[in-house]
Structures are given as structure tokens and as C-alpha cells.
Amino acid sequence: MSLDARIDGLYKLPPDEFVLARTALAKSLTGEEARRVKALVKPTIVPWSVNQVYWHARPVYDRLIKSGATLRTAQISALGGRAADLRGAAEAHGKALAAAVTEAQRLAASAGVNPNPDALTRTLEAL
């Protein structure tokens, strides 16, 4: 398994397991790889929760990204004076965003953490 895949594995763990697993991984490596792993920062709860949606609920994540792109295209079209279903795109994106927030909260709860829903919404919207 590549080092990048092993690092991804660290970030998939529940937050309270990160430091111990990072230390163990660093001890199994030498040189620059060990230094790289030791320098990894434990994620805060909101980004960790968003990452869990990406890794464990990919259809929800993909729907959010697709709806965001569709909304952006509709907004650009409307600003350019072209016909666009801006309302439909906004409604679809709002539903996808709500589903992603709900899934992030569910995944976080299964790891014993409770991210702020407003912060989750802002972070997922930024994607």
C-alpha cells in the first residue's frame, strides 16, 4: 500500500484515534516518509466530517458537487441574460446540501463527535 493510501487511512479513522495511529505509522517508516507523517495535523471535526461523506457516502457527495455545478451554470447563464432554470437548480442544490449535512452528522455521530451544523453547511457549500 502506498504512503498516500496509508495517510488517507489515518484521516478516515475517528478523530480520537488519529494521533495514536499517526504515531504508529511514523514509527513504521524512516527518513523523509517518517517526517512527513509526523507533520500531519489532526483534523478538526467539521473538515473530518466532510471527508467522511466523501469516503463513506460518495453518492451524497457527488450529488452535492453536481448540483453545485448546475447551480453555478444556471447563475452564469442568468447573469448573461440567457434563459436558465435558476429556481430549480437552487432547490436541487439546497436539497443536496441538506442531505450532505445530514449524512455528515450521521457519520460523525457514529464516531462519537457532534460537528456544528452551521459550520458543516458553510464548509459543504464552499465545495
N, CA, C and O atoms as a GROMACS GRO file, in nm:
protein
  508
    1MET      N    1   0.085  -0.118   0.000
    1MET     CA    2   0.000   0.000   0.000
    1MET      C    3   0.089   0.124   0.000
    1MET      O    4   0.188   0.130   0.073
    2SER      N    5   0.053   0.222  -0.082
    2SER     CA    6   0.133   0.345  -0.091
    2SER      C    7   0.121   0.427   0.037
    2SER      O    8   0.027   0.411   0.114
    3LEU      N    9   0.217   0.515   0.057
    3LEU     CA   10   0.213   0.602   0.174
    3LEU      C   11   0.090   0.692   0.169
    3LEU      O   12   0.026   0.715   0.271
    4ASP      N   13   0.057   0.744   0.051
    4ASP     CA   14  -0.062   0.829   0.040
    4ASP      C   15  -0.188   0.754   0.081
    4ASP      O   16  -0.275   0.812   0.147
    5ALA      N   17  -0.200   0.630   0.044
    5ALA     CA   18  -0.316   0.550   0.083
    5ALA      C   19  -0.317   0.527   0.234
    5ALA      O   20  -0.423   0.527   0.296
    6ARG      N   21  -0.201   0.508   0.292
    6ARG     CA   22  -0.193   0.490   0.438
    6ARG      C   23  -0.229   0.619   0.511
    6ARG      O   24  -0.291   0.616   0.617
    7ILE      N   25  -0.189   0.732   0.455
    7ILE     CA   26  -0.225   0.861   0.514
    7ILE      C   27  -0.376   0.882   0.503
    7ILE      O   28  -0.439   0.926   0.599
    8ASP      N   29  -0.434   0.850   0.388
    8ASP     CA   30  -0.580   0.857   0.374
    8ASP      C   31  -0.646   0.774   0.483
    8ASP      O   32  -0.747   0.815   0.541
    9GLY      N   33  -0.590   0.657   0.511
    9GLY     CA   34  -0.644   0.571   0.615
    9GLY      C   35  -0.645   0.638   0.751
    9GLY      O   36  -0.737   0.617   0.830
   10LEU      N   37  -0.543   0.719   0.779
   10LEU     CA   38  -0.540   0.792   0.906
   10LEU      C   39  -0.659   0.888   0.916
   10LEU      O   40  -0.724   0.899   1.020
   11TYR      N   41  -0.686   0.957   0.806
   11TYR     CA   42  -0.791   1.058   0.806
   11TYR      C   43  -0.931   0.997   0.801
   11TYR      O   44  -1.030   1.067   0.821
   12LYS      N   45  -0.939   0.870   0.773
   12LYS     CA   46  -1.068   0.800   0.776
   12LYS      C   47  -1.104   0.753   0.917
   12LYS      O   48  -1.220   0.724   0.946
   13LEU      N   49  -1.004   0.747   1.004
   13LEU     CA   50  -1.027   0.700   1.142
   13LEU      C   51  -1.108   0.801   1.221
   13LEU      O   52  -1.108   0.920   1.189
   14PRO      N   53  -1.175   0.756   1.326
   14PRO     CA   54  -1.239   0.852   1.417
   14PRO      C   55  -1.133   0.947   1.472
   14PRO      O   56  -1.019   0.907   1.494
   15PRO      N   57  -1.170   1.072   1.495
   15PRO     CA   58  -1.071   1.171   1.538
   15PRO      C   59  -0.990   1.132   1.661
   15PRO      O   60  -0.872   1.165   1.670
   16ASP      N   61  -1.052   1.063   1.756
   16ASP     CA   62  -0.979   1.028   1.878
   16ASP      C   63  -0.876   0.917   1.856
   16ASP      O   64  -0.798   0.887   1.947
   17GLU      N   65  -0.874   0.857   1.739
   17GLU     CA   66  -0.775   0.754   1.708
   17GLU      C   67  -0.660   0.806   1.623
   17GLU      O   68  -0.562   0.736   1.602
   18PHE      N   69  -0.672   0.929   1.575
   18PHE     CA   70  -0.576   0.982   1.478
   18PHE      C   71  -0.432   0.987   1.532
   18PHE      O   72  -0.341   0.934   1.469
   19VAL      N   73  -0.412   1.049   1.648
   19VAL     CA   74  -0.276   1.072   1.698
   19VAL      C   75  -0.204   0.939   1.723
   19VAL      O   76  -0.088   0.924   1.684
   20LEU      N   77  -0.270   0.845   1.786
   20LEU     CA   78  -0.208   0.716   1.813
   20LEU      C   79  -0.172   0.644   1.682
   20LEU      O   80  -0.064   0.586   1.670
   21ALA      N   81  -0.263   0.647   1.585
   21ALA     CA   82  -0.238   0.580   1.456
   21ALA      C   83  -0.128   0.652   1.378
   21ALA      O   84  -0.046   0.588   1.312
   22ARG      N   85  -0.126   0.784   1.385
   22ARG     CA   86  -0.020   0.860   1.316
   22ARG      C   87   0.116   0.826   1.374
   22ARG      O   88   0.212   0.807   1.301
   23THR      N   89   0.123   0.818   1.506
   23THR     CA   90   0.249   0.784   1.573
   23THR      C   91   0.296   0.645   1.532
   23THR      O   92   0.414   0.624   1.504
   24ALA      N   93   0.203   0.550   1.530
   24ALA     CA   94   0.238   0.413   1.491
   24ALA      C   95   0.286   0.407   1.346
   24ALA      O   96   0.384   0.339   1.316
   25LEU      N   97   0.217   0.479   1.258
   25LEU     CA   98   0.258   0.480   1.118
   25LEU      C   99   0.396   0.543   1.104
   25LEU      O  100   0.481   0.490   1.032
   26ALA      N  101   0.421   0.655   1.170
   26ALA     CA  102   0.551   0.722   1.162
   26ALA      C  103   0.663   0.630   1.211
   26ALA      O  104   0.772   0.630   1.153
   27LYS      N  105   0.637   0.553   1.317
   27LYS     CA  106   0.739   0.462   1.369
   27LYS      C  107   0.770   0.349   1.273
   27LYS      O  108   0.878   0.290   1.280
   28SER      N  109   0.677   0.318   1.183
   28SER     CA  110   0.700   0.210   1.086
   28SER      C  111   0.777   0.258   0.964
   28SER      O  112   0.811   0.179   0.876
   29LEU      N  113   0.804   0.388   0.959
   29LEU     CA  114   0.871   0.448   0.843
   29LEU      C  115   1.006   0.504   0.884
   29LEU      O  116   1.039   0.511   1.003
   30THR      N  117   1.083   0.545   0.784
   30THR     CA  118   1.213   0.607   0.810
   30THR      C  119   1.227   0.731   0.723
   30THR      O  120   1.153   0.751   0.627
   31GLY      N  121   1.325   0.813   0.759
   31GLY     CA  122   1.363   0.927   0.676
   31GLY      C  123   1.251   1.025   0.650
   31GLY      O  124   1.172   1.058   0.738
   32GLU      N  125   1.248   1.070   0.525
   32GLU     CA  126   1.152   1.173   0.484
   32GLU      C  127   1.007   1.127   0.501
   32GLU      O  128   0.922   1.207   0.539
   33GLU      N  129   0.979   0.999   0.474
   33GLU     CA  130   0.842   0.950   0.492
   33GLU      C  131   0.798   0.962   0.638
   33GLU      O  132   0.685   1.004   0.666
   34ALA      N  133   0.885   0.926   0.730
   34ALA     CA  134   0.852   0.936   0.872
   34ALA      C  135   0.829   1.082   0.912
   34ALA      O  136   0.735   1.112   0.985
   35ARG      N  137   0.914   1.173   0.864
   35ARG     CA  138   0.897   1.315   0.894
   35ARG      C  139   0.765   1.368   0.836
   35ARG      O  140   0.696   1.447   0.900
   36ARG      N  141   0.732   1.323   0.716
   36ARG     CA  142   0.607   1.366   0.653
   36ARG      C  143   0.486   1.325   0.738
   36ARG      O  144   0.394   1.404   0.758
   37VAL      N  145   0.488   1.203   0.785
   37VAL     CA  146   0.375   1.153   0.865
   37VAL      C  147   0.369   1.223   1.000
   37VAL      O  148   0.261   1.260   1.045
   38LYS      N  149   0.482   1.243   1.064
   38LYS     CA  150   0.485   1.312   1.193
   38LYS      C  151   0.429   1.453   1.183
   38LYS      O  152   0.374   1.505   1.280
   39ALA      N  153   0.443   1.516   1.067
   39ALA     CA  154   0.398   1.654   1.047
   39ALA      C  155   0.248   1.664   1.018
   39ALA      O  156   0.193   1.774   1.014
   40LEU      N  157   0.181   1.551   0.998
   40LEU     CA  158   0.038   1.555   0.969
   40LEU      C  159  -0.041   1.611   1.086
   40LEU      O  160  -0.015   1.576   1.202
   41VAL      N  161  -0.135   1.696   1.057
   41VAL     CA  162  -0.215   1.762   1.159
   41VAL      C  163  -0.347   1.688   1.177
   41VAL      O  164  -0.413   1.651   1.080
   42LYS      N  165  -0.384   1.668   1.302
   42LYS     CA  166  -0.512   1.606   1.332
   42LYS      C  167  -0.622   1.698   1.280
   42LYS      O  168  -0.622   1.818   1.309
   43PRO      N  169  -0.716   1.643   1.204
   43PRO     CA  170  -0.822   1.729   1.150
   43PRO      C  171  -0.920   1.774   1.258
   43PRO      O  172  -0.946   1.703   1.355
   44THR      N  173  -0.974   1.893   1.238
   44THR     CA  174  -1.081   1.938   1.326
   44THR      C  175  -1.209   1.866   1.284
   44THR      O  176  -1.214   1.804   1.178
   45ILE      N  177  -1.310   1.876   1.365
   45ILE     CA  178  -1.431   1.795   1.348
   45ILE      C  179  -1.506   1.823   1.218
   45ILE      O  180  -1.549   1.729   1.151
   46VAL      N  181  -1.522   1.949   1.181
   46VAL     CA  182  -1.601   1.980   1.061
   46VAL      C  183  -1.533   1.927   0.934
   46VAL      O  184  -1.599   1.855   0.858
   47PRO      N  185  -1.407   1.958   0.907
   47PRO     CA  186  -1.344   1.900   0.787
   47PRO      C  187  -1.340   1.747   0.791
   47PRO      O  188  -1.357   1.681   0.689
   48TRP      N  189  -1.316   1.692   0.910
   48TRP     CA  190  -1.316   1.547   0.922
   48TRP      C  191  -1.452   1.491   0.880
   48TRP      O  192  -1.459   1.392   0.808
   49SER      N  193  -1.559   1.553   0.926
   49SER     CA  194  -1.695   1.506   0.894
   49SER      C  195  -1.723   1.516   0.744
   49SER      O  196  -1.784   1.426   0.687
   50VAL      N  197  -1.680   1.625   0.682
   50VAL     CA  198  -1.698   1.640   0.538
   50VAL      C  199  -1.621   1.530   0.464
   50VAL      O  200  -1.672   1.472   0.368
   51ASN      N  201  -1.499   1.502   0.508
   51ASN     CA  202  -1.421   1.395   0.446
   51ASN      C  203  -1.491   1.260   0.458
   51ASN      O  204  -1.483   1.178   0.367
   52GLN      N  205  -1.559   1.237   0.568
   52GLN     CA  206  -1.628   1.110   0.586
   52GLN      C  207  -1.740   1.094   0.483
   52GLN      O  208  -1.765   0.984   0.435
   53VAL      N  209  -1.806   1.204   0.450
   53VAL     CA  210  -1.908   1.198   0.344
   53VAL      C  211  -1.842   1.157   0.213
   53VAL      O  212  -1.894   1.072   0.141
   54TYR      N  213  -1.729   1.217   0.182
   54TYR     CA  214  -1.655   1.184   0.060
   54TYR      C  215  -1.617   1.035   0.057
   54TYR      O  216  -1.634   0.969  -0.046
   55TRP      N  217  -1.566   0.983   0.167
   55TRP     CA  218  -1.518   0.845   0.169
   55TRP      C  219  -1.627   0.741   0.190
   55TRP      O  220  -1.617   0.631   0.136
   56HIS      N  221  -1.730   0.774   0.265
   56HIS     CA  222  -1.828   0.672   0.304
   56HIS      C  223  -1.968   0.692   0.249
   56HIS      O  224  -2.053   0.604   0.263
   57ALA      N  225  -1.994   0.805   0.188
   57ALA     CA  226  -2.126   0.832   0.130
   57ALA      C  227  -2.106   0.904  -0.003
   57ALA      O  228  -2.163   1.011  -0.027
   58ARG      N  229  -2.025   0.845  -0.088
   58ARG     CA  230  -1.983   0.911  -0.212
   58ARG      C  231  -2.100   0.956  -0.299
   58ARG      O  232  -2.091   1.064  -0.359
   59PRO      N  233  -2.209   0.880  -0.311
   59PRO     CA  234  -2.321   0.931  -0.393
   59PRO      C  235  -2.378   1.063  -0.340
   59PRO      O  236  -2.417   1.149  -0.419
   60VAL      N  237  -2.384   1.079  -0.209
   60VAL     CA  238  -2.433   1.203  -0.149
   60VAL      C  239  -2.336   1.317  -0.183
   60VAL      O  240  -2.379   1.426  -0.220
   61TYR      N  241  -2.208   1.291  -0.170
   61TYR     CA  242  -2.105   1.390  -0.201
   61TYR      C  243  -2.111   1.429  -0.349
   61TYR      O  244  -2.111   1.547  -0.383
   62ASP      N  245  -2.117   1.328  -0.435
   62ASP     CA  246  -2.120   1.354  -0.579
   62ASP      C  247  -2.244   1.434  -0.619
   62ASP      O  248  -2.236   1.522  -0.705
   63ARG      N  249  -2.357   1.404  -0.558
   63ARG     CA  250  -2.481   1.478  -0.586
   63ARG      C  251  -2.465   1.625  -0.547
   63ARG      O  252  -2.509   1.714  -0.620
   64LEU      N  253  -2.401   1.650  -0.434
   64LEU     CA  254  -2.377   1.787  -0.391
   64LEU      C  255  -2.289   1.862  -0.491
   64LEU      O  256  -2.320   1.974  -0.531
   65ILE      N  257  -2.181   1.799  -0.532
   65ILE     CA  258  -2.089   1.863  -0.626
   65ILE      C  259  -2.158   1.890  -0.760
   65ILE      O  260  -2.144   1.997  -0.818
   66LYS      N  261  -2.234   1.791  -0.808
   66LYS     CA  262  -2.304   1.807  -0.936
   66LYS      C  263  -2.410   1.917  -0.928
   66LYS      O  264  -2.422   1.998  -1.019
   67SER      N  265  -2.485   1.920  -0.819
   67SER     CA  266  -2.590   2.023  -0.806
   67SER      C  267  -2.528   2.162  -0.793
   67SER      O  268  -2.584   2.260  -0.841
   68GLY      N  269  -2.414   2.171  -0.728
   68GLY     CA  270  -2.344   2.299  -0.717
   68GLY      C  271  -2.298   2.349  -0.853
   68GLY      O  272  -2.309   2.468  -0.884
   69ALA      N  273  -2.246   2.258  -0.934
   69ALA     CA  274  -2.202   2.296  -1.069
   69ALA      C  275  -2.321   2.338  -1.155
   69ALA      O  276  -2.312   2.434  -1.233
   70THR      N  277  -2.432   2.268  -1.141
   70THR     CA  278  -2.552   2.302  -1.217
   70THR      C  279  -2.604   2.440  -1.175
   70THR      O  280  -2.642   2.521  -1.260
   71LEU      N  281  -2.605   2.466  -1.046
   71LEU     CA  282  -2.648   2.597  -0.996
   71LEU      C  283  -2.557   2.707  -1.048
   71LEU      O  284  -2.604   2.812  -1.092
   72ARG      N  285  -2.429   2.683  -1.043
   72ARG     CA  286  -2.332   2.784  -1.092
   72ARG      C  287  -2.356   2.814  -1.239
   72ARG      O  288  -2.355   2.930  -1.280
   73THR      N  289  -2.377   2.710  -1.319
   73THR     CA  290  -2.402   2.729  -1.462
   73THR      C  291  -2.530   2.809  -1.484
   73THR      O  292  -2.535   2.898  -1.569
   74ALA      N  293  -2.634   2.777  -1.407
   74ALA     CA  294  -2.761   2.850  -1.419
   74ALA      C  295  -2.742   2.996  -1.380
   74ALA      O  296  -2.797   3.085  -1.445
   75GLN      N  297  -2.666   3.022  -1.276
   75GLN     CA  298  -2.642   3.159  -1.232
   75GLN      C  299  -2.566   3.238  -1.339
   75GLN      O  300  -2.600   3.353  -1.368
   76ILE      N  301  -2.466   3.178  -1.397
   76ILE     CA  302  -2.387   3.244  -1.502
   76ILE      C  303  -2.475   3.272  -1.623
   76ILE      O  304  -2.467   3.380  -1.683
   77SER      N  305  -2.558   3.175  -1.659
   77SER     CA  306  -2.650   3.196  -1.772
   77SER      C  307  -2.745   3.312  -1.744
   77SER      O  308  -2.764   3.398  -1.830
   78ALA      N  309  -2.804   3.314  -1.627
   78ALA     CA  310  -2.898   3.420  -1.591
   78ALA      C  311  -2.829   3.557  -1.591
   78ALA      O  312  -2.886   3.656  -1.637
   79LEU      N  313  -2.707   3.562  -1.538
   79LEU     CA  314  -2.634   3.688  -1.538
   79LEU      C  315  -2.600   3.734  -1.679
   79LEU      O  316  -2.586   3.853  -1.705
   80GLY      N  317  -2.587   3.638  -1.770
   80GLY     CA  318  -2.558   3.671  -1.909
   80GLY      C  319  -2.682   3.698  -1.991
   80GLY      O  320  -2.674   3.719  -2.112
   81GLY      N  321  -2.798   3.697  -1.926
   81GLY     CA  322  -2.922   3.726  -1.997
   81GLY      C  323  -2.980   3.608  -2.071
   81GLY      O  324  -3.073   3.625  -2.151
   82ARG      N  325  -2.928   3.489  -2.048
   82ARG     CA  326  -2.981   3.370  -2.114
   82ARG      C  327  -3.080   3.300  -2.022
   82ARG      O  328  -3.074   3.314  -1.900
   83ALA      N  329  -3.171   3.227  -2.082
   83ALA     CA  330  -3.272   3.154  -2.004
   83ALA      C  331  -3.204   3.046  -1.920
   83ALA      O  332  -3.113   2.976  -1.967
   84ALA      N  333  -3.249   3.034  -1.797
   84ALA     CA  334  -3.193   2.933  -1.708
   84ALA      C  335  -3.295   2.900  -1.599
   84ALA      O  336  -3.368   2.988  -1.552
   85ASP      N  337  -3.299   2.776  -1.559
   85ASP     CA  338  -3.388   2.734  -1.450
   85ASP      C  339  -3.315   2.755  -1.318
   85ASP      O  340  -3.275   2.660  -1.251
   86LEU      N  341  -3.299   2.880  -1.282
   86LEU     CA  342  -3.225   2.915  -1.162
   86LEU      C  343  -3.296   2.864  -1.037
   86LEU      O  344  -3.232   2.813  -0.946
   87ARG      N  345  -3.427   2.878  -1.032
   87ARG     CA  346  -3.502   2.832  -0.917
   87ARG      C  347  -3.489   2.681  -0.899
   87ARG      O  348  -3.465   2.634  -0.788
   88GLY      N  349  -3.506   2.606  -1.005
   88GLY     CA  350  -3.494   2.460  -0.997
   88GLY      C  351  -3.355   2.416  -0.955
   88GLY      O  352  -3.339   2.325  -0.874
   89ALA      N  353  -3.254   2.483  -1.011
   89ALA     CA  354  -3.116   2.450  -0.975
   89ALA      C  355  -3.089   2.482  -0.829
   89ALA      O  356  -3.021   2.406  -0.760
   90ALA      N  357  -3.141   2.595  -0.782
   90ALA     CA  358  -3.121   2.633  -0.641
   90ALA      C  359  -3.192   2.536  -0.548
   90ALA      O  360  -3.137   2.498  -0.444
   91GLU      N  361  -3.312   2.495  -0.584
   91GLU     CA  362  -3.385   2.399  -0.500
   91GLU      C  363  -3.314   2.264  -0.495
   91GLU      O  364  -3.302   2.204  -0.388
   92ALA      N  365  -3.266   2.216  -0.610
   92ALA     CA  366  -3.195   2.088  -0.615
   92ALA      C  367  -3.066   2.095  -0.533
   92ALA      O  368  -3.031   2.000  -0.463
   93HIS      N  369  -2.997   2.208  -0.542
   93HIS     CA  370  -2.873   2.222  -0.466
   93HIS      C  371  -2.902   2.230  -0.316
   93HIS      O  372  -2.830   2.173  -0.235
   94GLY      N  373  -3.008   2.300  -0.280
   94GLY     CA  374  -3.046   2.308  -0.139
   94GLY      C  375  -3.077   2.172  -0.081
   94GLY      O  376  -3.038   2.142   0.032
   95LYS      N  377  -3.146   2.088  -0.157
   95LYS     CA  378  -3.177   1.952  -0.111
   95LYS      C  379  -3.050   1.868  -0.100
   95LYS      O  380  -3.033   1.792  -0.005
   96ALA      N  381  -2.961   1.881  -0.198
   96ALA     CA  382  -2.835   1.806  -0.195
   96ALA      C  383  -2.749   1.851  -0.077
   96ALA      O  384  -2.684   1.768  -0.012
   97LEU      N  385  -2.748   1.980  -0.050
   97LEU     CA  386  -2.672   2.033   0.062
   97LEU      C  387  -2.728   1.982   0.195
   97LEU      O  388  -2.653   1.942   0.284
   98ALA      N  389  -2.859   1.984   0.208
   98ALA     CA  390  -2.923   1.934   0.331
   98ALA      C  391  -2.892   1.786   0.352
   98ALA      O  392  -2.866   1.743   0.464
   99ALA      N  393  -2.897   1.709   0.244
   99ALA     CA  394  -2.867   1.566   0.253
   99ALA      C  395  -2.722   1.543   0.294
   99ALA      O  396  -2.692   1.453   0.373
  100ALA      N  397  -2.631   1.623   0.241
  100ALA     CA  398  -2.490   1.608   0.276
  100ALA      C  399  -2.466   1.645   0.423
  100ALA      O  400  -2.388   1.578   0.491
  101VAL      N  401  -2.531   1.750   0.471
  101VAL     CA  402  -2.517   1.788   0.612
  101VAL      C  403  -2.570   1.676   0.702
  101VAL      O  404  -2.506   1.639   0.800
  102THR      N  405  -2.687   1.623   0.667
  102THR     CA  406  -2.746   1.514   0.745
  102THR      C  407  -2.653   1.393   0.747
  102THR      O  408  -2.633   1.332   0.853
  103GLU      N  409  -2.597   1.359   0.634
  103GLU     CA  410  -2.507   1.242   0.627
  103GLU      C  411  -2.379   1.267   0.705
  103GLU      O  412  -2.329   1.177   0.772
  104ALA      N  413  -2.325   1.388   0.697
  104ALA     CA  414  -2.204   1.421   0.773
  104ALA      C  415  -2.231   1.411   0.922
  104ALA      O  416  -2.148   1.360   0.998
  105GLN      N  417  -2.347   1.458   0.966
  105GLN     CA  418  -2.383   1.448   1.108
  105GLN      C  419  -2.399   1.302   1.150
  105GLN      O  420  -2.356   1.264   1.259
  106ARG      N  421  -2.460   1.222   1.065
  106ARG     CA  422  -2.479   1.080   1.096
  106ARG      C  423  -2.344   1.009   1.109
  106ARG      O  424  -2.321   0.935   1.205
  107LEU      N  425  -2.257   1.032   1.013
  107LEU     CA  426  -2.126   0.968   1.016
  107LEU      C  427  -2.045   1.016   1.136
  107LEU      O  428  -1.975   0.937   1.200
  108ALA      N  429  -2.054   1.144   1.167
  108ALA     CA  430  -1.982   1.198   1.283
  108ALA      C  431  -2.034   1.138   1.412
  108ALA      O  432  -1.956   1.102   1.500
  109ALA      N  433  -2.166   1.127   1.423
  109ALA     CA  434  -2.226   1.070   1.544
  109ALA      C  435  -2.180   0.926   1.565
  109ALA      O  436  -2.161   0.883   1.678
  110SER      N  437  -2.162   0.852   1.456
  110SER     CA  438  -2.116   0.713   1.469
  110SER      C  439  -1.974   0.705   1.522
  110SER      O  440  -1.931   0.601   1.571
  111ALA      N  441  -1.900   0.817   1.511
  111ALA     CA  442  -1.764   0.822   1.566
  111ALA      C  443  -1.760   0.897   1.699
  111ALA      O  444  -1.653   0.922   1.754
  112GLY      N  445  -1.878   0.932   1.750
  112GLY     CA  446  -1.885   0.998   1.880
  112GLY      C  447  -1.855   1.146   1.880
  112GLY      O  448  -1.821   1.203   1.984
  113VAL      N  449  -1.869   1.211   1.764
  113VAL     CA  450  -1.846   1.355   1.758
  113VAL      C  451  -1.971   1.426   1.707
  113VAL      O  452  -2.057   1.364   1.644
  114ASN      N  453  -1.981   1.555   1.736
  114ASN     CA  454  -2.100   1.631   1.701
  114ASN      C  455  -2.060   1.765   1.639
  114ASN      O  456  -2.047   1.864   1.711
  115PRO      N  457  -2.040   1.768   1.507
  115PRO     CA  458  -1.999   1.894   1.444
  115PRO      C  459  -2.114   1.994   1.441
  115PRO      O  460  -2.231   1.956   1.438
  116ASN      N  461  -2.080   2.119   1.442
  116ASN     CA  462  -2.178   2.226   1.434
  116ASN      C  463  -2.246   2.222   1.296
  116ASN      O  464  -2.176   2.228   1.195
  117PRO      N  465  -2.379   2.212   1.290
  117PRO     CA  466  -2.447   2.202   1.160
  117PRO      C  467  -2.428   2.325   1.072
  117PRO      O  468  -2.420   2.312   0.949
  118ASP      N  469  -2.420   2.444   1.131
  118ASP     CA  470  -2.398   2.564   1.050
  118ASP      C  471  -2.259   2.563   0.988
  118ASP      O  472  -2.242   2.599   0.871
  119ALA      N  473  -2.161   2.521   1.064
  119ALA     CA  474  -2.025   2.512   1.011
  119ALA      C  475  -2.016   2.404   0.904
  119ALA      O  476  -1.947   2.422   0.803
  120LEU      N  477  -2.087   2.294   0.924
  120LEU     CA  478  -2.091   2.190   0.820
  120LEU      C  479  -2.152   2.246   0.692
  120LEU      O  480  -2.100   2.225   0.583
  121THR      N  481  -2.263   2.315   0.706
  121THR     CA  482  -2.331   2.372   0.589
  121THR      C  483  -2.238   2.467   0.514
  121THR      O  484  -2.227   2.459   0.391
  122ARG      N  485  -2.172   2.556   0.586
  122ARG     CA  486  -2.081   2.651   0.522
  122ARG      C  487  -1.965   2.579   0.451
  122ARG      O  488  -1.926   2.617   0.340
  123THR      N  489  -1.911   2.478   0.514
  123THR     CA  490  -1.799   2.406   0.455
  123THR      C  491  -1.843   2.328   0.332
  123THR      O  492  -1.775   2.330   0.229
  124LEU      N  493  -1.956   2.260   0.341
  124LEU     CA  494  -2.005   2.185   0.226
  124LEU      C  495  -2.045   2.278   0.113
  124LEU      O  496  -2.025   2.246  -0.004
  125GLU      N  497  -2.102   2.391   0.146
  125GLU     CA  498  -2.139   2.491   0.043
  125GLU      C  499  -2.014   2.542  -0.028
  125GLU      O  500  -2.018   2.569  -0.149
  126ALA      N  501  -1.904   2.556   0.044
  126ALA     CA  502  -1.780   2.605  -0.016
  126ALA      C  503  -1.723   2.509  -0.120
  126ALA      O  504  -1.648   2.549  -0.209
  127LEU      N  505  -1.760   2.382  -0.109
  127LEU     CA  506  -1.712   2.285  -0.207
  127LEU      C  507  -1.765   2.318  -0.343
  127LEU      O  508  -1.735   2.247  -0.440
   0.00000   0.00000   0.00000
